[in-house]
Amino acid sequence: MSDISIRRSHGKTRAQARKSAEHMAAELKEEFDLDYDWDGDVMNFKRPGVSGELSLDSKEVSLDITLGLLLFALKPSIEREVHRFFDENFPA
């Protein structure tokens, strides 16, 4: 079970959605030192205390994040930041 789960329709082509997801991942890597890799349309990411995946399909992007014990207390802040990244890269 993930601690943060976000689903959003993207209204983009699959290629555009992938480009937006890659841009978001690059920003998260820079800001939070997240390592990530792609397995088809699923991006897996992790760093100490955080793991998850971002999945793309032709209509929706979904994100599931599992927080470690030390970061769970920061869940509201992390969730706000993730929503901000989604708003910038996958506007509703």
C-alpha positions as CSV (number, residue, x, y, z in Angstrom):
1,M,0.0,0.0,0.0
2,S,1.4,3.4,-1.0
3,D,1.4,6.4,1.4
4,I,0.8,8.9,-1.5
5,S,-1.3,8.0,-4.5
6,I,-2.2,10.4,-7.3
7,R,-4.2,9.7,-10.5
8,R,-4.8,12.3,-13.1
9,S,-6.0,12.4,-16.7
10,H,-3.4,14.0,-18.9
11,G,-5.0,14.7,-22.3
12,K,-1.6,14.3,-24.0
13,T,-0.3,11.8,-26.5
14,R,1.7,9.0,-25.0
15,A,5.0,10.6,-26.2
16,Q,4.0,14.0,-24.7
17,A,3.1,12.4,-21.4
18,R,6.4,10.5,-21.3
19,K,8.2,13.8,-22.0
20,S,6.4,15.5,-19.2
21,A,7.1,12.6,-16.8
22,E,10.7,12.7,-17.8
23,H,10.9,16.4,-17.1
24,M,9.2,15.9,-13.7
25,A,11.6,13.1,-12.9
26,A,14.6,15.2,-13.8
27,E,13.4,18.0,-11.5
28,L,12.7,15.5,-8.7
29,K,16.2,13.9,-9.2
30,E,17.8,17.3,-8.9
31,E,15.7,18.5,-6.0
32,F,15.4,15.3,-4.0
33,D,18.3,13.1,-5.3
34,L,15.9,10.4,-6.6
35,D,17.2,7.7,-8.8
36,Y,14.8,6.5,-11.5
37,D,14.6,4.2,-14.5
38,W,12.0,3.3,-17.0
39,D,10.5,-0.2,-17.6
40,G,8.2,0.5,-20.6
41,D,5.7,3.1,-19.5
42,V,6.5,2.7,-15.8
43,M,9.1,4.8,-14.1
44,N,10.5,3.3,-10.9
45,F,12.2,5.6,-8.5
46,K,13.9,5.4,-5.1
47,R,16.2,7.0,-2.6
48,P,16.7,6.2,1.0
49,G,13.3,6.4,2.7
50,V,11.3,6.8,-0.5
51,S,10.3,4.4,-3.3
52,G,7.5,4.4,-5.9
53,E,6.4,4.3,-9.4
54,L,4.8,6.5,-12.0
55,S,2.8,4.8,-14.7
56,L,1.6,6.2,-17.9
57,D,-1.1,5.1,-20.3
58,S,-2.9,6.8,-23.1
59,K,-5.3,8.7,-20.8
60,E,-3.9,8.8,-17.3
61,V,-0.8,9.2,-15.3
62,S,-0.6,7.6,-11.8
63,L,1.9,7.9,-9.1
64,D,2.3,5.7,-6.0
65,I,4.9,6.6,-3.4
66,T,5.9,4.7,-0.3
67,L,7.6,6.7,2.5
68,G,9.9,5.2,5.0
69,L,9.4,5.7,8.7
70,L,11.6,8.8,9.0
71,L,9.9,10.6,6.0
72,F,6.3,9.6,6.9
73,A,6.1,12.6,9.3
74,L,6.8,14.9,6.3
75,K,4.0,13.3,4.2
76,P,1.9,16.5,4.0
77,S,4.8,18.5,2.8
78,I,5.9,15.9,0.3
79,E,2.4,15.5,-1.0
80,R,2.0,19.2,-1.6
81,E,5.3,19.2,-3.5
82,V,4.2,16.3,-5.6
83,H,0.9,17.9,-6.4
84,R,2.9,21.1,-7.4
85,F,5.0,19.0,-9.8
86,F,1.9,17.4,-11.2
87,D,0.2,20.7,-11.7
88,E,3.2,22.0,-13.6
89,N,3.7,18.9,-15.8
90,F,0.2,17.4,-16.1
91,P,-2.2,20.4,-15.7
92,A,-5.8,19.4,-15.2
